[in-house]
Amino acid sequence: MKLSIVVPCYNAETKIGPCIESLEKISLPAESFEVLFVDDFSTDGTLALLENRSKSHPNWRVEALAANSGSPSRPRNVGTSKAEGEYVFFLDCDDEILPDALGRQLELAATEDSDIVRASLYTVERGKQPQLLNRVRNFKYTDSRTDKIAKIVRDQSTTNSSLIRRSLLLDNGIIWPEHLHMGEDTVFLNNVLSAAINISYLDEPAIVYHKTIGFIRSATQQYGARELASHLEVWESAELTLSQAGLSYMAIRGHVALRVALESIYRFNRGDIDAGLFSKLSRLVHSNWESLGERTFRPRIRETLEIINAGDYELFQQNIKQRLLIAGMDLKFISPAIPSLREHYDVRLDEWTGHDAHDETQSRDHLEWADVIFCEWLLGNAVWYANHKKAHQQLIVRMHRFELNARFGHEVDQSKVDCFISVSLHTSEDMIRTFGMDRTKVRIIPNYLDVKNYKSTDDPAKTTRLAMVGMLPKLKGYHRALELLSYLNVHGDFSLTVFGKGPLDLPWVYKNPVERAYYESCAQYIVDHNLSEKVTFSGWVDTKEALADFGFVLSLSDLESFHVAPAEGFAAGNQGVFLPWHGVDYVYPEDYIFEDIFGIRDYILNNQDLEVFKKNAELGRRFVSERYSLESFVSLVQEVLEEV
């Protein structure tokens, strides 16, 4: 038995397929290698899947742990103890082995009597082309052992791509450190390199490393006190281990390790790094400042390192907040959330003056500052930032329905956008279809309300008052609102208040012959049906205050992406009523959706008793409180920022 491939698995049912398929394609005689899957007490169907697939392969085995260990280290150690091969290779269950890689590594190991053979790898990130990484520069068979170790530590991450003589691990008691939450691969590799006599490198990729991020956060998608404490222990261990070979880990690799850690802190920081832990970090940086100070860092990283070196904990806490740049015109839909977002992020605004108009000098300054760019609207702002973003920055674009009829969705470089956010399911499907978006990049985050701050009232007269927030353009259905009002007034004394701008306030509406004719017909309808005393135009108001007095908020549009106004009505203890515009049933409860205005009329008439009205309004109030609160919106934005 030449080789044992150890594959630790945990809840991998939906992602292990490519790994299994790659193992089936290995170009080695089956009798010369074995595959050991070690299941870490999965709670999904992983174990059953592995056992079923292994039946077709006599050289595949499955070991199942009796309890979950919390990291891949224990499964790897169990795999080593059960292995029978002369060499062992560790493969993660969401990665792939290349067909000829292990055969080539075994050939080199036989030629050079290797204790360890390192190789390069391909990394694949969602939506991007594969990259060849971990190549070691100028590695020579004739190099000294110390030079070989230094070159591997300098040029390679510690991602698994090592063929290791199993007896080296057993004879030297080298195991994966099971107590560490991060960086266990660094400790393990350095221990192997320190014990190895013959160290080899094959300048060919061995694995495909899938750098994918999903909704279930992995160990690399979180970073706080626990992870930093693990890294500090790892770096101290690496420094001690490599010192036995006359090398300094911090001098060779410390700048990379610190950069990666700081980028994780910016992105995933839980706010639990206390002064004591910061002090340990500061001492480490300060003691290695001579070598770190000579390294080239991007300005954001250098700024943080200088603060750490100076030992300023308070400034550090402020500095590590992720820098969120919100860019776009007409920020009315995102502005109410900015104070809440500032509790978690350092926020700046780049306010554009038009769909494609901005101060480019100012935008470039903001770009240099930002970690994450959040484009409100898929307009020229998204196109510009996609063309100018840096490799380390994430770009998120929040879309509304308006953009479907604009050119910018066709112009934006979608490969540079990490995530598109849509306010509703039906709008996301329309965007995907219209602009050919990769649906794996699309997330749905509904619009939101600061639900707790809406005023309500028990005035019995409110059941006769209708409100319409926004009457422009004609697809908003203003004429239908007038018809509804007329039908209601056959049975009682009802009124309609229209909030927002009128057709004369927006030249693009009034100069459009079709729009102008529509609103002229609406004005004539008011006259013809004696509604002049029943219709009031109030301009823009604070809807958190004003909607308390209106029992029914109308949504009579031809098209909407979400329509916030009825949700505001619910938040105020009142009711939204809807015609069946496309997608409304995905956004609001069916209890308030009607086939036509006659159905709405009858419903309103049946809700004139205040107690009946309040009972029927409760479902809507509870619905928007649970689904469309400001707190929920901010939480979902945080999830997306961490995911991308």
Secondary structure as GFF3:
##gff-version 3
##sequence-region A 1 644
A	DSSP	beta_strand	3	9	.	.	.	ID=ss1
A	DSSP	alpha_helix	17	24	.	.	.	ID=ss2
A	DSSP	three_ten_helix	30	32	.	.	.	ID=ss3
A	DSSP	beta_strand	33	39	.	.	.	ID=ss4
A	DSSP	alpha_helix	46	54	.	.	.	ID=ss5
A	DSSP	beta_strand	60	64	.	.	.	ID=ss6
A	DSSP	alpha_helix	73	82	.	.	.	ID=ss7
A	DSSP	beta_strand	87	90	.	.	.	ID=ss8
A	DSSP	beta_strand	96	97	.	.	.	ID=ss9
A	DSSP	alpha_helix	101	112	.	.	.	ID=ss10
A	DSSP	beta_strand	116	125	.	.	.	ID=ss11
A	DSSP	beta_strand	131	133	.	.	.	ID=ss12
A	DSSP	alpha_helix	145	155	.	.	.	ID=ss13
A	DSSP	beta_strand	162	165	.	.	.	ID=ss14
A	DSSP	alpha_helix	166	172	.	.	.	ID=ss15
A	DSSP	alpha_helix	184	195	.	.	.	ID=ss16
A	DSSP	beta_strand	199	211	.	.	.	ID=ss17
A	DSSP	three_ten_helix	219	221	.	.	.	ID=ss18
A	DSSP	alpha_helix	225	243	.	.	.	ID=ss19
A	DSSP	alpha_helix	249	268	.	.	.	ID=ss20
A	DSSP	alpha_helix	275	287	.	.	.	ID=ss21
A	DSSP	alpha_helix	289	292	.	.	.	ID=ss22
A	DSSP	alpha_helix	299	310	.	.	.	ID=ss23
A	DSSP	alpha_helix	313	319	.	.	.	ID=ss24
A	DSSP	beta_strand	323	328	.	.	.	ID=ss25
A	DSSP	three_ten_helix	331	333	.	.	.	ID=ss26
A	DSSP	three_ten_helix	335	337	.	.	.	ID=ss27
A	DSSP	alpha_helix	338	341	.	.	.	ID=ss28
A	DSSP	beta_strand	346	351	.	.	.	ID=ss29
A	DSSP	alpha_helix	360	369	.	.	.	ID=ss30
A	DSSP	beta_strand	372	376	.	.	.	ID=ss31
A	DSSP	alpha_helix	380	388	.	.	.	ID=ss32
A	DSSP	beta_strand	394	399	.	.	.	ID=ss33
A	DSSP	three_ten_helix	401	405	.	.	.	ID=ss34
A	DSSP	alpha_helix	408	411	.	.	.	ID=ss35
A	DSSP	three_ten_helix	414	416	.	.	.	ID=ss36
A	DSSP	beta_strand	419	422	.	.	.	ID=ss37
A	DSSP	alpha_helix	425	435	.	.	.	ID=ss38
A	DSSP	three_ten_helix	439	441	.	.	.	ID=ss39
A	DSSP	beta_strand	442	444	.	.	.	ID=ss40
A	DSSP	three_ten_helix	451	453	.	.	.	ID=ss41
A	DSSP	three_ten_helix	460	464	.	.	.	ID=ss42
A	DSSP	beta_strand	465	469	.	.	.	ID=ss43
A	DSSP	three_ten_helix	474	476	.	.	.	ID=ss44
A	DSSP	alpha_helix	478	488	.	.	.	ID=ss45
A	DSSP	beta_strand	495	499	.	.	.	ID=ss46
A	DSSP	three_ten_helix	503	505	.	.	.	ID=ss47
A	DSSP	alpha_helix	507	510	.	.	.	ID=ss48
A	DSSP	alpha_helix	513	528	.	.	.	ID=ss49
A	DSSP	beta_strand	535	539	.	.	.	ID=ss50
A	DSSP	alpha_helix	543	546	.	.	.	ID=ss51
A	DSSP	three_ten_helix	547	549	.	.	.	ID=ss52
A	DSSP	beta_strand	552	555	.	.	.	ID=ss53
A	DSSP	alpha_helix	564	571	.	.	.	ID=ss54
A	DSSP	beta_strand	575	578	.	.	.	ID=ss55
A	DSSP	alpha_helix	584	587	.	.	.	ID=ss56
A	DSSP	three_ten_helix	590	592	.	.	.	ID=ss57
A	DSSP	alpha_helix	597	605	.	.	.	ID=ss58
A	DSSP	alpha_helix	610	627	.	.	.	ID=ss59
A	DSSP	alpha_helix	630	643	.	.	.	ID=ss60
###
